[in-house]
């Protein structure tokens, strides 16, 4: 199992040493002060010293921290579809991706609350360049996806990740979360990249790609936030892309986005887990024996579930109407909600920049547009 050492979370035997080495880190103190403001520092330090497994760390510390984040920075989290999942069963959750930390954390809170297996979750190595963040990620059962590789290195890395996902789901009965594409969706257009699915299939021990992916029990997940806490932070990259410019991130941009996602206001949040994709994959296999075509059809299938089950909020409908200077969806929101959203827009971006305003509105409006397209199709 040493082959996975570069990317895997901690083994339970490594957890206590990792925690003790981080006990005096200022970021840990800030995190614990936020999660347990009423608990004396020496008390939580003693509790951490007695932690010897990832599950203990997740349940006793990370879970409580996410619950506090939900309480302090949102109006609550609702869920649907979890009743379709079985206890003590591993799944491959393929999800749209809005927020670096919260997407997977909210899913795990929901899985735990429903008595289901929590996930090991993919995270880009660009997000854990600081040693403490890498430690925290490994304590939270994240496994590392390497970014910025040459084509040859990317192939080797993809094979390794694919084999590790196989090991987790089919050998260890551990669920896995992975985003439908590399990086967060910044324009509201959720789309599954075929490269992610091809990577998953690399570890196939079957003659058929679809037969192997059926074994992984793919579950599409739709995560939606009424307010995206990092909406304004996504603007520079969107503008660069629309102007065909190369976008270069600021030094601490990922960390700032991570922090903003955690503490920023989100209003309401919803997670829907779709059905386990099984007979649909059989149908794809019957339709064509061309692997590339099968992957393309599977990506479209996952998109249909993610887009179709995306929970639309008043903010999505307001953005659609403001962007198109219409009142087509006026029945979906109140004037107070519209005023609040427009106030947010004015406070967060330069409203004299028409391109920026349109990009901001499109980020919220596109889920509505995509659901309509899908329903009409």
N, C-alpha and C positions, 0 to 999 in steps of 0.2 A: 504493500500500500504506500510505500515511500514515493511512488511516482506522482502522487497527488499533493505532496508536501508543499509545493509552491503556491497552491491555490486553495487548499482546504481550510475549514474552520479549525479551531482547537479540538483536540481530543479531550475528553473529560479529565484525563490524568494531567493535562497541561493547564487547566483552567485556573487553579488556585495560584500557581506561580505567576501567571500573566496578570491576575487581579492584584496580587500583592506588589508586583513591580509598578503598578499604575496608581496605587493608593493615594499618592501625594500629588498626582497630576492636577493642575488647576482646572482643566476641562472636566475631570471627573467630579471635582468638588462642585463646580457650577451645575453639572447635570443632577447631582444628588440634592443640592440645595433647592433646585427647581422642583424635583419630584417629591422630596420629603422635607419641606421647609420647617416642619414642626419637630423633626428628629435631630438630636445633637450629632455633630460630626463624628465624635468618637463612637457613637452607637452604630451608625451605618458602616463605619470602617470595620468595626468588630464583626458585623453581619457579613460584610464582604469577605473578610478573612476566613469565614467559615463556609464559604461557597466553593464547592468542588465539582460542579457539573454545569454544562451549558444550560440544561433545563432549569436548574436552580437559579442561575443568573437571569434567564429570560423571565421566569415566572415571578421571582421575588423582586427584581429590579427593573428590567426593561419593560415588562408588561405594565407595571405601576407607572413608569415614566410616560408611556404612550397614553394611558388612561388620563393622566394629568394634562398632557398636551391636548387631548380631545376636549377636556373640561375647560381649559383656560383659553384655547384659541379657536374654538368652534362652537356651533350650536348643536352638536351631536352627530353621531355616526349611526346610520341605519344600514341594514343588510337585507339581502334576499337571495334565495336559491341554495342556501347552505343545507337545507333539509334533504337535498338530493345526494349529499355525500355520506359515505359510510365511516364510522369510527374505525380506528386502527388500520386505515387504508391510506396508501400513498398515492398522490396525484401529481401531475405536472401542470401547474397553474401558469398559463400564458396570458399576460395582462397588458392592457394599455399602460402607459407610463407618464405620470404627471409630475411626481415629486420624488426626489432622490431617496429619502428615508421613509416617508410616510406611506407610500403605496404598499410596500411589503410589510411594514410594521402594522398598519391597520388591518391587512389581511390576516396576519398572525394573531392579532388580538381577537378577531372575529372567529378564526378557527379554534382558538383556545376556548372562547366563550361557548362554542357549539360542541365542545368535546371531541375535536378532530385533530389529526396530526398536523403540527406546525411545520413550516417549510425551512429548508436551507435555501438561501436566496442569492442570486447572482448580483455582483456589484463590480463596477469598473474600477481598475486599479488607479485611475486618475482621481477617484474620490477618496482614496485612502493613502495619500502620499505622506501624510503626517503619521508618525508611528503610533500615537495614541488612537487615532481613528482606525488604523488597521487592527490594533488590538481589540477595540470595541466591536468592529465588524466581525472579527473571528469569534468573539464571545457571543455574538448574536446569530451565529451559524450562517454567516455570509461566506460564499466562496468567490474567489477573485477571477474576473475576466480581464485579461491583459489587452490594453489598447495600443494603437500606434505601432503595430508590428509590420514587418515586411511580409510579402505574400507567402514566402516559405514558412516564416515564423508563425504567421496567422493560421496556416494549415495545421501545423503541429499543435498550436495552442487550442484550436477548435477540436481536434481529435481528443486531446486530454480532457477538456471540459465535457465533451460528449460522453466519454467513458466514465467520468466522475458522476454525471447525472444518472447514467445507467446504474452505477454502483449504489447511489443514494436511493433511487426509487425501487429498483428490482432486487437489490441485495439487503439494504438496510431498512426498507419500508419507511423511508423518509420522503415526505413531499418536497417538491422543488418549485420555487417561483422564478420565472424569468420574464423579462419584458419582451414584447412582440417585436422590438427593434432596438438597435443600439442607441442609447441616449434617450432623453425625455422628448415627448412630442411637444413642440413649442407653438404650433399653429392650430392645434385642435383637430388636426386630421390624423386620426388613429389608423395606422396601416401596418400589417404584419410583414416583415421583411423575409423574403424566402431564404436569405442567408442564415437566419436564426434556425429555421426548420431543417435546412441542410446540415447545419452543425449538429442538431439533435440526433439526426439519423446516422451520423458517422459511426456510432457505436453499434449499429445494427448487427444482430446475429441471425437475421432472417433473410431469406431470399427476396422478400418483398419489403420495401421501405414502409408502406402503410401498415403491414402486419406488425412491424417493430414499434411504430409510433402508437399503434393501438395498445400495446403492452404498457406504455407509459401513462395511459389514462389521462389524455389531455383535457383540461378544463379551461375554457376561455373566461376571463375575468374582466369586468368593466368597473373602473374606479372613477368617480366623478366628485368634484369639489364645486360648491356654489361659487366661491371665490378661490381662484388660484393664488396662493400666497406669494408665488414667484412670478406673477404675470408681467410686471414691469421689468424684471430682471431678464426676461426672455427677449425683450424688444431689440436690443442691439444686434443680436445674432440673426433675428428674423429680418431686420432691415438690411443687413449685410447680404444675406442670401437673396433677397428680392432685388438687390442691385448688382447681383453676380460678383460680389466682393468676397475675398477670403477673410473669414472671421478668426481673429486670434484672441483667445480668452485672456482676461486679466489674471494676474498671479494667483489671487485667492478667490477667484470667481466661483468655483465649484463649492468651496467652503461657505461662502456667503449665501449661495443658493440653498445649501443644505440647512444652514441656520435659519434662513428666512422661511423655509418650508415648515420647519418645526414650530417657530414662535409666531409666524404671521397668521392673520385672521383668515379663516376658511369658511365661515358660516356653516352651512350643512354639508355633510359628506355622505356618499352612498357607495356600497360595494355590492355588485351582483355577480354571483358565480353561475355560469351557464351550465349546460348539461355536459356529461362526460362524452366526448366525441368517440363513438365506437362504430355503429353501423354506417355513419356518414363516411368513415374512412374505408369501410368495405365497399361502399358505393363508388368512391373515388377509384379504388383499385379495379373495380369492374369496368369503369368507364375508360380507363387508359392504363397501359403498362409502361408508359413513358414516365420515368422518375421525375424529371423536371416539370412535366405537366401535372403530375400528382401533387408535387410540392406547391405549385402555383394554385391549384384547386383548394388545397388545404389552407393556404394563406387566405384565400377569399372566404372560405368557410369560417375561419376564426374571426376575420373582420366582420362578417355578417352578425356573429354573436356579440362581439364587443360593441359594435356601433348600435345594433338593434336593442341591446340591453343597457346602453348608457343612460343614466338617469339625468334628464334635462331639468335644469333649474330655471327660475325666473330670469337670472342673469343671462342665460343662453338666449332666451327669447327676446329680452331687452336689446342685447347686442345685435341680434338679427334685424330688429326694427330700426334701431338707430343707424346701423350701417346702410340700410336700404331706404332710410327716410320714409318709413311706412308705419302703420299700426296694425299690421296683419295679425300679430300675436298679442294684441293688447289684453285679451281675456286671460292670458297666462301670467300676468303680473299686475301689481298695483302701482299707482302713481308714486307712492312712497318708496317702493322697491326700485323704481326707475330713477328717481331722484338720488337715491343712495348710490346706485351703480354709476350714474353720471358724475357724482361727487368723487367717487373713488377714481374714476378715469382722470378727472382734472387734477387730483392730488398726486397721482402716480406717474403721469407722463406729460410730455410737452404737447399741449393740445393745439399749439400753433403749427405743429408738424403733422400735416394731413396724412402722410404715409404711415407715421407712427400710430396715429389714432385709428386708422383703418386696420392696421395689423393687430392692434390691441382688441378691437371689436371682433375681427375675424377669428381670433383665438377662441373667443366665447361663442361665436355664431356658428362656426363650422360643424360642431356636433349636431346642431339642428338641421343644417343643410344636408349633412351626410345621412342622417336618419330618413329624411324625406326622399333623397335619391334612392336609398335602399328600398324603402317601402314602394316607391313607384316602379322600381326595377323588378 
